[in-house]
Amino acid sequence: MEHNNNSSLGAKLKPQQKWNQINWSKVEKFVLRLERSIAKAVEHHDFAKVAKLRRIFFHVK
């Protein structure tokens, strides 16, 4: 899975942005897709990929 740097998910939020300005449907789709990718990698015993995907999951701002 490729991480899209142009997405608003990867951008740091400015302090003046409000919580409700976040595109929550886009965040939810990103998280669900990433979770599915992690589960698939676990099923295939591809633990290097699992580690890579977990890093993405925990470091997206």
HTML snippet that shows the backbone in 3Dmol.js (N, CA, C, O; Angstrom):
<script src="https://3Dmol.org/build/3Dmol-min.js"></script>
<div id="view" style="width:600px;height:400px;position:relative"></div>
<script>
const pdb = `
ATOM      1  N   MET A   1       0.841  -1.181   0.000  1.00  0.00           N
ATOM      2  CA  MET A   1       0.000   0.000   0.000  1.00  0.00           C
ATOM      3  C   MET A   1       0.878   1.233   0.000  1.00  0.00           C
ATOM      4  O   MET A   1       1.862   1.313   0.735  1.00  0.00           O
ATOM      5  N   GLU A   2       0.521   2.170  -0.812  1.00  0.00           N
ATOM      6  CA  GLU A   2       1.284   3.400  -0.903  1.00  0.00           C
ATOM      7  C   GLU A   2       0.648   4.482  -0.047  1.00  0.00           C
ATOM      8  O   GLU A   2      -0.575   4.606   0.018  1.00  0.00           O
ATOM      9  N   HIS A   3       1.499   5.264   0.608  1.00  0.00           N
ATOM     10  CA  HIS A   3       1.002   6.373   1.414  1.00  0.00           C
ATOM     11  C   HIS A   3       0.959   7.614   0.538  1.00  0.00           C
ATOM     12  O   HIS A   3       1.968   7.997  -0.055  1.00  0.00           O
ATOM     13  N   ASN A   4      -0.196   8.237   0.458  1.00  0.00           N
ATOM     14  CA  ASN A   4      -0.375   9.414  -0.378  1.00  0.00           C
ATOM     15  C   ASN A   4      -0.020  10.664   0.407  1.00  0.00           C
ATOM     16  O   ASN A   4      -0.764  11.077   1.296  1.00  0.00           O
ATOM     17  N   ASN A   5       1.128  11.275   0.077  1.00  0.00           N
ATOM     18  CA  ASN A   5       1.576  12.465   0.790  1.00  0.00           C
ATOM     19  C   ASN A   5       0.733  13.695   0.483  1.00  0.00           C
ATOM     20  O   ASN A   5       0.784  14.680   1.220  1.00  0.00           O
ATOM     21  N   ASN A   6      -0.038  13.647  -0.590  1.00  0.00           N
ATOM     22  CA  ASN A   6      -0.869  14.792  -0.950  1.00  0.00           C
ATOM     23  C   ASN A   6      -2.186  14.813  -0.188  1.00  0.00           C
ATOM     24  O   ASN A   6      -2.936  15.786  -0.263  1.00  0.00           O
ATOM     25  N   SER A   7      -2.460  13.767   0.528  1.00  0.00           N
ATOM     26  CA  SER A   7      -3.728  13.690   1.239  1.00  0.00           C
ATOM     27  C   SER A   7      -3.719  14.587   2.468  1.00  0.00           C
ATOM     28  O   SER A   7      -2.668  14.851   3.052  1.00  0.00           O
ATOM     29  N   SER A   8      -4.884  15.045   2.844  1.00  0.00           N
ATOM     30  CA  SER A   8      -4.981  15.883   4.034  1.00  0.00           C
ATOM     31  C   SER A   8      -4.696  15.083   5.290  1.00  0.00           C
ATOM     32  O   SER A   8      -4.462  15.664   6.350  1.00  0.00           O
ATOM     33  N   LEU A   9      -4.712  13.747   5.191  1.00  0.00           N
ATOM     34  CA  LEU A   9      -4.426  12.917   6.356  1.00  0.00           C
ATOM     35  C   LEU A   9      -2.963  13.046   6.764  1.00  0.00           C
ATOM     36  O   LEU A   9      -2.646  12.969   7.951  1.00  0.00           O
ATOM     37  N   GLY A  10      -2.076  13.240   5.808  1.00  0.00           N
ATOM     38  CA  GLY A  10      -0.661  13.315   6.108  1.00  0.00           C
ATOM     39  C   GLY A  10      -0.210  14.694   6.540  1.00  0.00           C
ATOM     40  O   GLY A  10       0.907  14.854   7.032  1.00  0.00           O
ATOM     41  N   ALA A  11      -1.043  15.676   6.367  1.00  0.00           N
ATOM     42  CA  ALA A  11      -0.668  17.046   6.706  1.00  0.00           C
ATOM     43  C   ALA A  11      -0.920  17.321   8.180  1.00  0.00           C
ATOM     44  O   ALA A  11      -1.890  16.830   8.757  1.00  0.00           O
ATOM     45  N   LYS A  12      -0.043  18.108   8.781  1.00  0.00           N
ATOM     46  CA  LYS A  12      -0.252  18.501  10.175  1.00  0.00           C
ATOM     47  C   LYS A  12      -1.364  19.543  10.228  1.00  0.00           C
ATOM     48  O   LYS A  12      -1.428  20.450   9.398  1.00  0.00           O
ATOM     49  N   LEU A  13      -2.218  19.398  11.200  1.00  0.00           N
ATOM     50  CA  LEU A  13      -3.298  20.359  11.367  1.00  0.00           C
ATOM     51  C   LEU A  13      -2.755  21.624  12.015  1.00  0.00           C
ATOM     52  O   LEU A  13      -1.963  21.566  12.955  1.00  0.00           O
ATOM     53  N   LYS A  14      -3.182  22.740  11.512  1.00  0.00           N
ATOM     54  CA  LYS A  14      -2.804  24.016  12.107  1.00  0.00           C
ATOM     55  C   LYS A  14      -3.626  24.206  13.376  1.00  0.00           C
ATOM     56  O   LYS A  14      -4.768  23.753  13.450  1.00  0.00           O
ATOM     57  N   PRO A  15      -3.052  24.875  14.375  1.00  0.00           N
ATOM     58  CA  PRO A  15      -3.770  25.053  15.650  1.00  0.00           C
ATOM     59  C   PRO A  15      -5.146  25.688  15.503  1.00  0.00           C
ATOM     60  O   PRO A  15      -6.052  25.385  16.279  1.00  0.00           O
ATOM     61  N   GLN A  16      -5.311  26.560  14.525  1.00  0.00           N
ATOM     62  CA  GLN A  16      -6.599  27.252  14.400  1.00  0.00           C
ATOM     63  C   GLN A  16      -7.674  26.384  13.735  1.00  0.00           C
ATOM     64  O   GLN A  16      -8.850  26.746  13.740  1.00  0.00           O
ATOM     65  N   GLN A  17      -7.278  25.246  13.166  1.00  0.00           N
ATOM     66  CA  GLN A  17      -8.290  24.387  12.562  1.00  0.00           C
ATOM     67  C   GLN A  17      -9.125  23.736  13.649  1.00  0.00           C
ATOM     68  O   GLN A  17      -8.610  23.330  14.690  1.00  0.00           O
ATOM     69  N   LYS A  18     -10.384  23.643  13.399  1.00  0.00           N
ATOM     70  CA  LYS A  18     -11.286  23.064  14.385  1.00  0.00           C
ATOM     71  C   LYS A  18     -11.462  21.575  14.132  1.00  0.00           C
ATOM     72  O   LYS A  18     -11.337  21.092  13.007  1.00  0.00           O
ATOM     73  N   TRP A  19     -11.755  20.870  15.209  1.00  0.00           N
ATOM     74  CA  TRP A  19     -11.945  19.429  15.174  1.00  0.00           C
ATOM     75  C   TRP A  19     -12.955  19.018  14.107  1.00  0.00           C
ATOM     76  O   TRP A  19     -12.753  18.017  13.419  1.00  0.00           O
ATOM     77  N   ASN A  20     -14.022  19.768  13.964  1.00  0.00           N
ATOM     78  CA  ASN A  20     -15.074  19.393  13.014  1.00  0.00           C
ATOM     79  C   ASN A  20     -14.729  19.709  11.565  1.00  0.00           C
ATOM     80  O   ASN A  20     -15.525  19.413  10.674  1.00  0.00           O
ATOM     81  N   GLN A  21     -13.572  20.297  11.306  1.00  0.00           N
ATOM     82  CA  GLN A  21     -13.145  20.555   9.936  1.00  0.00           C
ATOM     83  C   GLN A  21     -12.431  19.348   9.330  1.00  0.00           C
ATOM     84  O   GLN A  21     -12.144  19.329   8.133  1.00  0.00           O
ATOM     85  N   ILE A  22     -12.149  18.357  10.144  1.00  0.00           N
ATOM     86  CA  ILE A  22     -11.483  17.155   9.669  1.00  0.00           C
ATOM     87  C   ILE A  22     -12.484  16.346   8.842  1.00  0.00           C
ATOM     88  O   ILE A  22     -13.639  16.180   9.234  1.00  0.00           O
ATOM     89  N   ASN A  23     -12.032  15.856   7.715  1.00  0.00           N
ATOM     90  CA  ASN A  23     -12.884  15.030   6.863  1.00  0.00           C
ATOM     91  C   ASN A  23     -12.907  13.612   7.445  1.00  0.00           C
ATOM     92  O   ASN A  23     -12.093  12.762   7.082  1.00  0.00           O
ATOM     93  N   TRP A  24     -13.860  13.378   8.356  1.00  0.00           N
ATOM     94  CA  TRP A  24     -13.889  12.122   9.100  1.00  0.00           C
ATOM     95  C   TRP A  24     -14.196  10.921   8.220  1.00  0.00           C
ATOM     96  O   TRP A  24     -13.721   9.822   8.506  1.00  0.00           O
ATOM     97  N   SER A  25     -14.960  11.092   7.180  1.00  0.00           N
ATOM     98  CA  SER A  25     -15.231   9.945   6.297  1.00  0.00           C
ATOM     99  C   SER A  25     -13.952   9.522   5.583  1.00  0.00           C
ATOM    100  O   SER A  25     -13.723   8.331   5.376  1.00  0.00           O
ATOM    101  N   LYS A  26     -13.127  10.479   5.209  1.00  0.00           N
ATOM    102  CA  LYS A  26     -11.849  10.173   4.569  1.00  0.00           C
ATOM    103  C   LYS A  26     -10.900   9.487   5.562  1.00  0.00           C
ATOM    104  O   LYS A  26     -10.197   8.544   5.198  1.00  0.00           O
ATOM    105  N   VAL A  27     -10.882   9.954   6.792  1.00  0.00           N
ATOM    106  CA  VAL A  27     -10.055   9.337   7.834  1.00  0.00           C
ATOM    107  C   VAL A  27     -10.506   7.897   8.063  1.00  0.00           C
ATOM    108  O   VAL A  27      -9.679   6.988   8.135  1.00  0.00           O
ATOM    109  N   GLU A  28     -11.811   7.693   8.176  1.00  0.00           N
ATOM    110  CA  GLU A  28     -12.341   6.360   8.422  1.00  0.00           C
ATOM    111  C   GLU A  28     -11.978   5.404   7.288  1.00  0.00           C
ATOM    112  O   GLU A  28     -11.575   4.269   7.545  1.00  0.00           O
ATOM    113  N   LYS A  29     -12.113   5.843   6.047  1.00  0.00           N
ATOM    114  CA  LYS A  29     -11.766   4.995   4.902  1.00  0.00           C
ATOM    115  C   LYS A  29     -10.279   4.643   4.916  1.00  0.00           C
ATOM    116  O   LYS A  29      -9.903   3.505   4.631  1.00  0.00           O
ATOM    117  N   PHE A  30      -9.439   5.619   5.246  1.00  0.00           N
ATOM    118  CA  PHE A  30      -7.995   5.387   5.315  1.00  0.00           C
ATOM    119  C   PHE A  30      -7.672   4.348   6.379  1.00  0.00           C
ATOM    120  O   PHE A  30      -6.897   3.423   6.133  1.00  0.00           O
ATOM    121  N   VAL A  31      -8.264   4.500   7.562  1.00  0.00           N
ATOM    122  CA  VAL A  31      -7.996   3.584   8.675  1.00  0.00           C
ATOM    123  C   VAL A  31      -8.497   2.180   8.349  1.00  0.00           C
ATOM    124  O   VAL A  31      -7.785   1.205   8.590  1.00  0.00           O
ATOM    125  N   LEU A  32      -9.697   2.060   7.810  1.00  0.00           N
ATOM    126  CA  LEU A  32     -10.243   0.751   7.475  1.00  0.00           C
ATOM    127  C   LEU A  32      -9.387   0.048   6.423  1.00  0.00           C
ATOM    128  O   LEU A  32      -9.141  -1.154   6.516  1.00  0.00           O
ATOM    129  N   ARG A  33      -8.942   0.797   5.436  1.00  0.00           N
ATOM    130  CA  ARG A  33      -8.097   0.218   4.384  1.00  0.00           C
ATOM    131  C   ARG A  33      -6.766  -0.253   4.969  1.00  0.00           C
ATOM    132  O   ARG A  33      -6.278  -1.331   4.630  1.00  0.00           O
ATOM    133  N   LEU A  34      -6.195   0.547   5.832  1.00  0.00           N
ATOM    134  CA  LEU A  34      -4.926   0.191   6.459  1.00  0.00           C
ATOM    135  C   LEU A  34      -5.090  -1.034   7.365  1.00  0.00           C
ATOM    136  O   LEU A  34      -4.234  -1.919   7.375  1.00  0.00           O
ATOM    137  N   GLU A  35      -6.180  -1.083   8.118  1.00  0.00           N
ATOM    138  CA  GLU A  35      -6.438  -2.239   8.977  1.00  0.00           C
ATOM    139  C   GLU A  35      -6.589  -3.518   8.155  1.00  0.00           C
ATOM    140  O   GLU A  35      -6.086  -4.574   8.540  1.00  0.00           O
ATOM    141  N   ARG A  36      -7.281  -3.418   7.026  1.00  0.00           N
ATOM    142  CA  ARG A  36      -7.443  -4.585   6.151  1.00  0.00           C
ATOM    143  C   ARG A  36      -6.094  -5.040   5.600  1.00  0.00           C
ATOM    144  O   ARG A  36      -5.822  -6.238   5.512  1.00  0.00           O
ATOM    145  N   SER A  37      -5.256  -4.080   5.230  1.00  0.00           N
ATOM    146  CA  SER A  37      -3.935  -4.417   4.712  1.00  0.00           C
ATOM    147  C   SER A  37      -3.086  -5.113   5.765  1.00  0.00           C
ATOM    148  O   SER A  37      -2.367  -6.066   5.465  1.00  0.00           O
ATOM    149  N   ILE A  38      -3.174  -4.633   6.996  1.00  0.00           N
ATOM    150  CA  ILE A  38      -2.422  -5.255   8.094  1.00  0.00           C
ATOM    151  C   ILE A  38      -2.930  -6.679   8.321  1.00  0.00           C
ATOM    152  O   ILE A  38      -2.127  -7.600   8.472  1.00  0.00           O
ATOM    153  N   ALA A  39      -4.239  -6.872   8.347  1.00  0.00           N
ATOM    154  CA  ALA A  39      -4.816  -8.205   8.562  1.00  0.00           C
ATOM    155  C   ALA A  39      -4.393  -9.163   7.450  1.00  0.00           C
ATOM    156  O   ALA A  39      -4.069 -10.321   7.712  1.00  0.00           O
ATOM    157  N   LYS A  40      -4.397  -8.681   6.221  1.00  0.00           N
ATOM    158  CA  LYS A  40      -3.991  -9.520   5.089  1.00  0.00           C
ATOM    159  C   LYS A  40      -2.519  -9.903   5.193  1.00  0.00           C
ATOM    160  O   LYS A  40      -2.156 -11.045   4.912  1.00  0.00           O
ATOM    161  N   ALA A  41      -1.677  -8.968   5.591  1.00  0.00           N
ATOM    162  CA  ALA A  41      -0.249  -9.259   5.762  1.00  0.00           C
ATOM    163  C   ALA A  41      -0.033 -10.285   6.871  1.00  0.00           C
ATOM    164  O   ALA A  41       0.831 -11.154   6.750  1.00  0.00           O
ATOM    165  N   VAL A  42      -0.809 -10.192   7.949  1.00  0.00           N
ATOM    166  CA  VAL A  42      -0.703 -11.167   9.044  1.00  0.00           C
ATOM    167  C   VAL A  42      -1.106 -12.549   8.534  1.00  0.00           C
ATOM    168  O   VAL A  42      -0.430 -13.536   8.826  1.00  0.00           O
ATOM    169  N   GLU A  43      -2.197 -12.629   7.777  1.00  0.00           N
ATOM    170  CA  GLU A  43      -2.649 -13.910   7.227  1.00  0.00           C
ATOM    171  C   GLU A  43      -1.573 -14.563   6.373  1.00  0.00           C
ATOM    172  O   GLU A  43      -1.430 -15.786   6.370  1.00  0.00           O
ATOM    173  N   HIS A  44      -0.816 -13.740   5.645  1.00  0.00           N
ATOM    174  CA  HIS A  44       0.236 -14.249   4.756  1.00  0.00           C
ATOM    175  C   HIS A  44       1.590 -14.355   5.462  1.00  0.00           C
ATOM    176  O   HIS A  44       2.606 -14.638   4.827  1.00  0.00           O
ATOM    177  N   HIS A  45       1.598 -14.129   6.760  1.00  0.00           N
ATOM    178  CA  HIS A  45       2.823 -14.208   7.569  1.00  0.00           C
ATOM    179  C   HIS A  45       3.920 -13.282   7.044  1.00  0.00           C
ATOM    180  O   HIS A  45       5.105 -13.604   7.124  1.00  0.00           O
ATOM    181  N   ASP A  46       3.517 -12.143   6.512  1.00  0.00           N
ATOM    182  CA  ASP A  46       4.468 -11.143   6.006  1.00  0.00           C
ATOM    183  C   ASP A  46       4.670 -10.092   7.094  1.00  0.00           C
ATOM    184  O   ASP A  46       4.109  -8.997   7.040  1.00  0.00           O
ATOM    185  N   PHE A  47       5.493 -10.460   8.091  1.00  0.00           N
ATOM    186  CA  PHE A  47       5.623  -9.625   9.276  1.00  0.00           C
ATOM    187  C   PHE A  47       6.445  -8.364   9.027  1.00  0.00           C
ATOM    188  O   PHE A  47       6.327  -7.394   9.776  1.00  0.00           O
ATOM    189  N   ALA A  48       7.267  -8.366   7.995  1.00  0.00           N
ATOM    190  CA  ALA A  48       7.971  -7.136   7.626  1.00  0.00           C
ATOM    191  C   ALA A  48       6.961  -6.100   7.124  1.00  0.00           C
ATOM    192  O   ALA A  48       7.056  -4.916   7.447  1.00  0.00           O
ATOM    193  N   LYS A  49       6.003  -6.564   6.337  1.00  0.00           N
ATOM    194  CA  LYS A  49       4.961  -5.669   5.837  1.00  0.00           C
ATOM    195  C   LYS A  49       4.060  -5.199   6.975  1.00  0.00           C
ATOM    196  O   LYS A  49       3.634  -4.045   6.998  1.00  0.00           O
ATOM    197  N   VAL A  50       3.772  -6.092   7.914  1.00  0.00           N
ATOM    198  CA  VAL A  50       2.965  -5.725   9.080  1.00  0.00           C
ATOM    199  C   VAL A  50       3.645  -4.584   9.822  1.00  0.00           C
ATOM    200  O   VAL A  50       2.998  -3.601  10.183  1.00  0.00           O
ATOM    201  N   ALA A  51       4.948  -4.713  10.049  1.00  0.00           N
ATOM    202  CA  ALA A  51       5.695  -3.677  10.767  1.00  0.00           C
ATOM    203  C   ALA A  51       5.653  -2.354  10.006  1.00  0.00           C
ATOM    204  O   ALA A  51       5.474  -1.294  10.607  1.00  0.00           O
ATOM    205  N   LYS A  52       5.816  -2.414   8.693  1.00  0.00           N
ATOM    206  CA  LYS A  52       5.778  -1.201   7.866  1.00  0.00           C
ATOM    207  C   LYS A  52       4.404  -0.523   7.948  1.00  0.00           C
ATOM    208  O   LYS A  52       4.313   0.694   8.110  1.00  0.00           O
ATOM    209  N   LEU A  53       3.358  -1.312   7.836  1.00  0.00           N
ATOM    210  CA  LEU A  53       2.001  -0.759   7.876  1.00  0.00           C
ATOM    211  C   LEU A  53       1.665  -0.204   9.256  1.00  0.00           C
ATOM    212  O   LEU A  53       0.989   0.819   9.367  1.00  0.00           O
ATOM    213  N   ARG A  54       2.130  -0.868  10.298  1.00  0.00           N
ATOM    214  CA  ARG A  54       1.895  -0.367  11.664  1.00  0.00           C
ATOM    215  C   ARG A  54       2.591   0.970  11.868  1.00  0.00           C
ATOM    216  O   ARG A  54       2.057   1.863  12.527  1.00  0.00           O
ATOM    217  N   ARG A  55       3.793   1.105  11.297  1.00  0.00           N
ATOM    218  CA  ARG A  55       4.505   2.392  11.396  1.00  0.00           C
ATOM    219  C   ARG A  55       3.681   3.501  10.743  1.00  0.00           C
ATOM    220  O   ARG A  55       3.549   4.594  11.293  1.00  0.00           O
ATOM    221  N   ILE A  56       3.135   3.210   9.574  1.00  0.00           N
ATOM    222  CA  ILE A  56       2.282   4.193   8.893  1.00  0.00           C
ATOM    223  C   ILE A  56       1.084   4.525   9.768  1.00  0.00           C
ATOM    224  O   ILE A  56       0.744   5.693   9.954  1.00  0.00           O
ATOM    225  N   PHE A  57       0.443   3.483  10.306  1.00  0.00           N
ATOM    226  CA  PHE A  57      -0.757   3.659  11.119  1.00  0.00           C
ATOM    227  C   PHE A  57      -0.508   4.560  12.319  1.00  0.00           C
ATOM    228  O   PHE A  57      -1.325   5.428  12.628  1.00  0.00           O
ATOM    229  N   PHE A  58       0.612   4.358  12.992  1.00  0.00           N
ATOM    230  CA  PHE A  58       0.858   5.096  14.223  1.00  0.00           C
ATOM    231  C   PHE A  58       1.553   6.441  14.022  1.00  0.00           C
ATOM    232  O   PHE A  58       1.677   7.214  14.972  1.00  0.00           O
ATOM    233  N   HIS A  59       2.007   6.735  12.802  1.00  0.00           N
ATOM    234  CA  HIS A  59       2.708   7.993  12.588  1.00  0.00           C
ATOM    235  C   HIS A  59       1.991   8.966  11.662  1.00  0.00           C
ATOM    236  O   HIS A  59       2.512  10.047  11.387  1.00  0.00           O
ATOM    237  N   VAL A  60       0.820   8.609  11.182  1.00  0.00           N
ATOM    238  CA  VAL A  60       0.044   9.531  10.356  1.00  0.00           C
ATOM    239  C   VAL A  60      -0.503  10.631  11.247  1.00  0.00           C
ATOM    240  O   VAL A  60      -1.069  10.364  12.308  1.00  0.00           O
ATOM    241  N   LYS A  61      -0.330  11.862  10.809  1.00  0.00           N
ATOM    242  CA  LYS A  61      -0.809  13.009  11.591  1.00  0.00           C
ATOM    243  C   LYS A  61      -1.937  13.698  10.887  1.00  0.00           C
ATOM    244  O   LYS A  61      -2.469  14.686  11.394  1.00  0.00           O
TER     245      LYS A  61
END
`;
const viewer = $3Dmol.createViewer("view");
viewer.addModel(pdb, "pdb");
viewer.setStyle({}, {cartoon: {color: "spectrum"}});
viewer.zoomTo();
viewer.render();
</script>
